[in-house]
Amino acid sequence: MLQDFSLEMTAKDVPSLEAARGSIPQGTRINVTFLGNEDLEMRLGAARAVKRHGFVPVPHISARRLGSRADFERYLSGLQSDGTGENVFTVGGDPAQPEGPYPDSLSLIDSGLLQAYGVRHVGISGYPEGHPDIAEDVLWSALREKSTSLAAQGVDADVITQFGFDVDPVLAWIERVRGEGIAHPVRIGVPGPAGVRRLMSYATRFGVGTSATIAKKYGLSLTNLMGTAGPDRFLHALAEAYDPLRHGQVKIHFYTFGGLGATSEWIVRFRKEALA
């Protein structure tokens, strides 16, 4: 699963990417987020930096942050011109109300614009532990519809999940995904090494389970929020429970939370220890 992991960065992480590039395997897929406090040139520049250093850029497109069809086409056109737009990740985005005509990632997929601007691979979201603002049946319906639409268009896809601290609900969710007839590779979201307080904050925001039992399994100390934690236990537990016959193709996606260099170095050490 770690032979083809992916990473996530923001446009502001370009200096960190340049510093960490020596510890990241060439050809690694690196997702570039679409944040509200970044402009078009920052996003395009980050994707160019990823490509320049020998990695595969996967720019995010946040549906609700696009103010118009023209904004969408301007972004896709820039990516196409730079040769950084063959792989994208579509997501609904944080705004409660869409800023333009695209309410969700399905509306981006169904627009026809992705293929028109040379997109060949689309990432979609998965939520093993649900979403705090979206009902469970809506999440499943959306996943099925996006998968069906991409297949009908002949576009390759994968599913990137939210991060979590407990392997069991993640693998149970993947089994249901396969039961729904969705065969796309699944990239399991894993937090890179980070401060416990930061991890707990993100977990609360995204509805990730953080009971005392789950925290202990992961290696988090709820009594020492000043400490740090990595996904060592999670990945070992995942490797032990993973069954390719039941779970299909599974890979790892690291959320770096601003620690791109620290995450990259941690992966190098973890892989060496795993192979020792």
PyMOL commands that set and color helices and strands:
alter all, ss='L'
color gray80, all
select helices_A, chain A and resi 2-4+11-23+40-52+63-65+69-82+105-109+113-116+136-153+167-179+196-206+212-218+232-241+244-247+260-275
alter helices_A, ss='H'
color red, helices_A
select strands_A, chain A and resi 6-9+29-32+56-62+87-91+121-126+156-163+186-191+194-195+228-229+250-255
alter strands_A, ss='S'
color yellow, strands_A
deselect
rebuild
show_as cartoon
